[in-house]
Amino acid sequence: LYRGYTHYGPAAGLTEFRAVIAEQAGKERGLTFTPDQVVVTPGAKPIMFYVITALIGEGDECIYPNPGFPIYESMINFMGGKAVPIPLREENDFRLDVRELASLITPRTRLIIVNSPQNPTGGVLTYSDLEQIARLAVKHQIPVLTDEVYKHFIYDGQFHSVASFPGMADLSIILDGHSKSYAMTGWRLGYGIMPADFAKVVAT
């Protein structure tokens, strides 16, 4: 209080905090991020809101996991977009079928949402799944919102991010946070990591 930290901070979050997030998030994914790619938010939902608001307009299509976090579908609908579900089936360990995903892509597809580890099923996409999703995204130049807030809840195997694959640096928007991993749900600390130009738009 005496040092004056009682006013509005930078819209994207404190620079020092964003630098720490960029460093840690990069280590976890084998990537290099800069603070200007990070946007800190009160919980992770605003990142979903900003991304869908920026990319989905009337009649645009967004592919999202079903079952999944209900805000995906409601935000797509709110923007007048068409919510296109990709089923997560028990017989496939609640992973999406990449061939089915490919069949859902149309010239109107503006965004693909992936969530791994997944809420509510607990399904985890394999390295091969993510590699194929990345290839589809690069081929069609479709951004991917990758919801990774449950990344520490893998007890068998290793976490992989679709953002780590070739060509995905400019197409990936990572949604992450501290709430789930550290049982800090009351603190509502979320963040997004994205191309710097897009982060400038989101932070304004």
RODOMI-279631 format. One record per residue (C-alpha): y, z, x; residue in one letter. Coordinates in steps of 0.001 Angstrom, whole numbers, plus 500000, padded with zeros to 6 digits. Each point is the difference from the previous one (the first is absolute). Example, Ala and Ser with C-alpha at 12.3 -4.5 7.8 and 13.67 -1.06 7.14 Angstrom:
2
+--------+--------+--------+--------+
:     c2 :     c3 :     c1 : residu :
+--------+--------+--------+--------+
: 495500 : 507800 : 512300 :      a :
: 503440 : 499340 : 501370 :      s :
+--------+--------+--------+--------+
***
This chain:
204
+--------+--------+--------+--------+
:     c2 :     c3 :     c1 : residu :
+--------+--------+--------+--------+
: 500000 : 500000 : 500000 :      l :
: 502484 : 500979 : 502747 :      y :
: 499373 : 496695 : 501797 :      r :
: 501087 : 498064 : 496914 :      g :
: 496667 : 498582 : 498781 :      y :
: 501031 : 500468 : 496388 :      t :
: 501253 : 496536 : 499065 :      h :
: 498424 : 496664 : 499145 :      y :
: 497905 : 498703 : 502841 :      g :
: 499405 : 496349 : 500921 :      p :
: 498484 : 498057 : 497095 :      a :
: 496914 : 499072 : 502059 :      a :
: 499517 : 503555 : 501337 :      g :
: 501087 : 501813 : 503145 :      l :
: 499735 : 497732 : 503021 :      t :
: 498173 : 502657 : 502037 :      e :
: 497418 : 500497 : 497244 :      f :
: 499502 : 496248 : 499600 :      r :
: 499436 : 499709 : 503760 :      a :
: 497246 : 502630 : 499877 :      v :
: 498374 : 498277 : 497014 :      i :
: 500158 : 496612 : 501747 :      a :
: 498313 : 501412 : 503103 :      e :
: 497265 : 501897 : 498147 :      q :
: 499275 : 497229 : 497495 :      a :
: 499755 : 497502 : 502831 :      g :
: 497495 : 502147 : 501902 :      k :
: 497845 : 500363 : 496887 :      e :
: 499854 : 496232 : 499515 :      r :
: 500163 : 498640 : 503542 :      g :
: 503392 : 498438 : 499276 :      l :
: 503585 : 500394 : 501132 :      t :
: 502666 : 500877 : 497458 :      f :
: 503712 : 500682 : 500377 :      t :
: 502096 : 502478 : 498004 :      p :
: 501811 : 497148 : 498235 :      d :
: 496676 : 499035 : 498372 :      q :
: 499613 : 503444 : 498401 :      v :
: 501420 : 501114 : 496662 :      v :
: 499535 : 503664 : 499041 :      v :
: 499796 : 500828 : 496304 :      t :
: 499471 : 503047 : 497746 :      p :
: 496281 : 499374 : 499549 :      g :
: 498236 : 496658 : 500312 :      a :
: 500719 : 498646 : 496501 :      k :
: 503481 : 498705 : 500905 :      p :
: 498449 : 497663 : 502581 :      i :
: 497836 : 498468 : 497247 :      m :
: 503079 : 499766 : 497809 :      f :
: 502185 : 498362 : 502666 :      y :
: 497351 : 497497 : 501075 :      v :
: 499015 : 498909 : 496503 :      i :
: 503655 : 499853 : 498922 :      t :
: 500833 : 497813 : 503004 :      a :
: 497050 : 497617 : 499748 :      l :
: 499013 : 499742 : 496328 :      i :
: 502096 : 498239 : 497389 :      g :
: 499396 : 498625 : 496527 :      e :
: 496660 : 498176 : 499934 :      g :
: 499099 : 500765 : 503608 :      d :
: 496463 : 501207 : 500650 :      e :
: 498879 : 503051 : 501926 :      c :
: 496355 : 500738 : 500765 :      i :
: 499183 : 503714 : 499913 :      y :
: 496803 : 502114 : 500224 :      p :
: 498408 : 501117 : 496726 :      n :
: 499241 : 502846 : 499513 :      p :
: 502983 : 501080 : 502017 :      g :
: 503169 : 502037 : 500075 :      f :
: 501596 : 499268 : 496591 :      p :
: 503506 : 499507 : 501417 :      i :
: 498945 : 496666 : 501532 :      y :
: 499396 : 498386 : 496621 :      e :
: 502866 : 501710 : 498186 :      s :
: 502553 : 498911 : 502617 :      m :
: 498771 : 496401 : 499949 :      i :
: 500308 : 499970 : 496216 :      n :
: 503412 : 501690 : 500180 :      f :
: 501295 : 497129 : 502134 :      m :
: 498688 : 497413 : 497554 :      g :
: 497263 : 498920 : 502359 :      g :
: 496384 : 499283 : 499243 :      k :
: 497658 : 502763 : 501178 :      a :
: 496785 : 498371 : 501257 :      v :
: 497209 : 502563 : 500486 :      p :
: 497404 : 499657 : 502741 :      i :
: 496983 : 502029 : 498830 :      p :
: 498532 : 502715 : 502209 :      l :
: 496337 : 500256 : 499063 :      r :
: 497581 : 502821 : 500711 :      e :
: 497278 : 497561 : 501090 :      e :
: 502363 : 498845 : 502766 :      n :
: 500817 : 503580 : 501094 :      d :
: 503297 : 499696 : 498107 :      f :
: 501243 : 497370 : 502451 :      r :
: 501682 : 496853 : 498774 :      l :
: 498079 : 496741 : 500308 :      d :
: 502028 : 497790 : 502340 :      v :
: 498645 : 496802 : 498449 :      r :
: 501134 : 501232 : 496598 :      e :
: 503387 : 500873 : 501480 :      l :
: 500316 : 496451 : 501337 :      a :
: 499249 : 498598 : 496541 :      s :
: 502860 : 502052 : 498477 :      l :
: 502689 : 498635 : 502314 :      i :
: 502264 : 497412 : 498353 :      t :
: 503338 : 498371 : 500898 :      p :
: 501634 : 502855 : 498026 :      r :
: 498425 : 502781 : 502093 :      t :
: 502812 : 501895 : 501729 :      r :
: 498238 : 503191 : 501112 :      l :
: 496545 : 501427 : 500647 :      i :
: 499509 : 503771 : 499842 :      i :
: 497141 : 501625 : 501896 :      v :
: 499178 : 503695 : 500115 :      n :
: 497459 : 501242 : 502533 :      s :
: 498759 : 502707 : 499898 :      p :
: 500419 : 499493 : 496302 :      q :
: 501274 : 502224 : 497204 :      n :
: 498165 : 500871 : 497760 :      p :
: 496625 : 498584 : 501094 :      t :
: 499963 : 500991 : 503667 :      g :
: 498916 : 496474 : 500941 :      g :
: 500786 : 498856 : 503534 :      v :
: 500511 : 496368 : 500980 :      l :
: 498019 : 498933 : 503051 :      t :
: 501473 : 498451 : 503124 :      y :
: 498580 : 496668 : 498852 :      s :
: 501548 : 500401 : 496519 :      d :
: 503426 : 500651 : 501509 :      l :
: 499670 : 497139 : 502457 :      e :
: 499233 : 497574 : 497160 :      q :
: 502840 : 501372 : 497865 :      i :
: 502346 : 499489 : 502949 :      a :
: 498824 : 496397 : 500386 :      r :
: 500681 : 499333 : 496320 :      l :
: 503448 : 501572 : 500220 :      a :
: 500906 : 497969 : 503079 :      v :
: 498593 : 496780 : 498550 :      k :
: 502038 : 500346 : 496798 :      h :
: 502916 : 501948 : 501563 :      q :
: 499676 : 502806 : 497465 :      i :
: 501323 : 503468 : 500903 :      p :
: 497533 : 502888 : 499799 :      v :
: 500997 : 503488 : 498891 :      l :
: 497389 : 502149 : 501728 :      t :
: 499817 : 503507 : 498539 :      d :
: 498669 : 502192 : 502804 :      e :
: 500898 : 503513 : 498857 :      v :
: 496328 : 501054 : 500115 :      y :
: 499331 : 498647 : 503513 :      k :
: 498896 : 503390 : 501333 :      h :
: 497370 : 500392 : 497288 :      f :
: 497340 : 497966 : 501767 :      i :
: 497052 : 502099 : 501117 :      y :
: 497625 : 497222 : 501036 :      d :
: 501390 : 497194 : 502119 :      g :
: 503540 : 499132 : 501057 :      q :
: 503189 : 499199 : 498135 :      f :
: 501262 : 496418 : 500252 :      h :
: 503240 : 498527 : 498678 :      s :
: 500419 : 496446 : 498759 :      v :
: 503335 : 500071 : 501840 :      a :
: 498133 : 499966 : 503321 :      s :
: 498614 : 496490 : 499619 :      f :
: 501534 : 496835 : 501480 :      p :
: 502886 : 498566 : 498014 :      g :
: 500496 : 503123 : 497881 :      m :
: 503009 : 501489 : 501800 :      a :
: 502453 : 498189 : 497717 :      d :
: 497845 : 500199 : 496881 :      l :
: 498996 : 503678 : 499934 :      s :
: 501800 : 502828 : 498276 :      i :
: 498278 : 503286 : 500811 :      i :
: 500321 : 502774 : 497461 :      l :
: 499208 : 503406 : 501494 :      d :
: 501033 : 503629 : 499891 :      g :
: 499268 : 503577 : 500915 :      h :
: 499285 : 501469 : 496580 :      s :
: 496258 : 499402 : 499807 :      k :
: 498888 : 500285 : 503630 :      s :
: 501762 : 503307 : 500598 :      y :
: 499905 : 501482 : 496473 :      a :
: 503812 : 499710 : 499871 :      m :
: 500191 : 498579 : 496490 :      t :
: 502976 : 502195 : 499118 :      g :
: 502034 : 498640 : 502900 :      w :
: 499839 : 496401 : 498681 :      r :
: 500248 : 498270 : 503367 :      l :
: 499038 : 496364 : 499833 :      g :
: 500892 : 496981 : 502053 :      y :
: 499604 : 496276 : 500264 :      g :
: 499671 : 497874 : 503118 :      i :
: 500977 : 496371 : 499627 :      m :
: 501780 : 497115 : 501736 :      p :
: 503458 : 501194 : 501068 :      a :
: 501876 : 497438 : 497873 :      d :
: 498124 : 501129 : 496901 :      f :
: 500611 : 503664 : 500898 :      a :
: 503765 : 499333 : 500011 :      k :
: 499767 : 498669 : 496456 :      v :
: 497854 : 502925 : 498834 :      v :
: 502316 : 502597 : 501538 :      a :
: 503133 : 498721 : 498281 :      t :
+--------+--------+--------+--------+
***
